[in-house]
Amino acid sequence: MPLLGDRKRPYRPRISPAVEEKVNARLPSHLNKESFVNELVLKGLDGYAIIKTNNKRNNKNLVPKPLIELKPLIDSYWVVKPGSKSKQAWALLCGRKGVLGVKDKYGFDVAKAQLELAIANKWKSITLSNYEQFGLPRVIKRQEKELDFEAMDNAPSLY
């Protein structure tokens, strides 16, 4: 058990009575209370991306639940991302104007592809507007055939 500050003995967090009642109500028969609480805490921490930045500090950034499947790619992108790695940059990346917006509007595969391209090309940001401006597949307009007036003149009459 890790030590907290200058204390000589381990620090054990206390659970409020209301939380303890909820834990007891959902406690599986094959686990004791301590194991079950540890498992719940670890599952909750899986939503956090702990990434080492250039200034050697750990940033704890919360990945939104709809993007949990993309968390490894988001972590990899954040490590190689050039430019600012501020809270605002993280909010833009994981928000409705970033990867979440791309995923909501165009689907999981497009968001995954954008993250992979951003990692490979070291993009400074991934935004919905940039995808719509530069990343959408182009629709090729087919050329209309010109009318063949000679064939129309030689065609049998309908009257």
Number of C-alpha atoms within 10 A of each C-alpha: 7 8 11 11 8 6 8 8 10 11 12 10 6 7 11 8 9 8 10 14 12 10 16 12 9 11 15 11 7 8 11 11 16 9 12 17 16 11 13 12 11 11 11 10 13 13 17 16 19 15 16 14 14 9 6 8 10 12 15 14 16 17 22 15 11 13 19 16 13 17 19 12 19 22 17 15 22 23 16 16 18 12 11 11 15 10 12 9 17 17 15 18 21 21 18 16 16 22 27 23 18 25 19 13 13 15 12 18 11 18 24 18 12 21 22 16 14 21 19 11 11 17 16 17 20 22 21 22 13 14 18 12 9 9 12 11 8 7 6 6 6 6 6 6 6 6 8 8 9 8 9 10 9 8 9 8 7 4 3
